[in-house]
């Protein structure tokens, strides 16, 4: 089972990966980062992504039926696209009160969004925190 650093290095092997981080969406702090991020500031990117993740996870409109009583976030992942890139935020289920997500920044020209979603899901399931 990989730890944070190993997981982020594995994320960077995805086609088109430019940067990856593990972020606490409650505090906005990056627990680990690798690669580059827009504006060159990992901490600012983590805080901004955490704000989007928190707003999404707290909205009842995105909660599946019967999920209100579960500790895990109701959303599996978020995809944000712009002209030249994708940002994929994958919530990580944990045995404790879950509040972390994997964030990968992919170049749109050579990134594979479907593959990124599959691999992030696999990695989130294997990630060891603590």
RATA-V17943 format. One line per field, one symbol per residue. ss: DSSP state (H for helix, E for strand, C for the rest). phi: phi as a letter, one per 40 degrees, with the letter a starting at -180 (. if undefined). Layout:
ss: ???
phi: ???
//
This chain:
ss: CCCHHHHHHHHCCCCCEEEEEEEECCCCCEEEEEECCHHHCHHHHHHHHHHHHHHHHCCHHHCCCCCCCCCCCCCCEEEEECCCEEEEEEEECCCCCCCEEEEEEEECCCCCHHHHHHHHHHHHHHCCCC
phi: .cccccccccccccdgcbaaabbccccgcccaaagbadggbdcccccccccccccccccccbccdgcdccccccbcabbbbbcbabbbbbcbcbcbdcabacbbbbcccbcbcccccccccccccccbbh
//
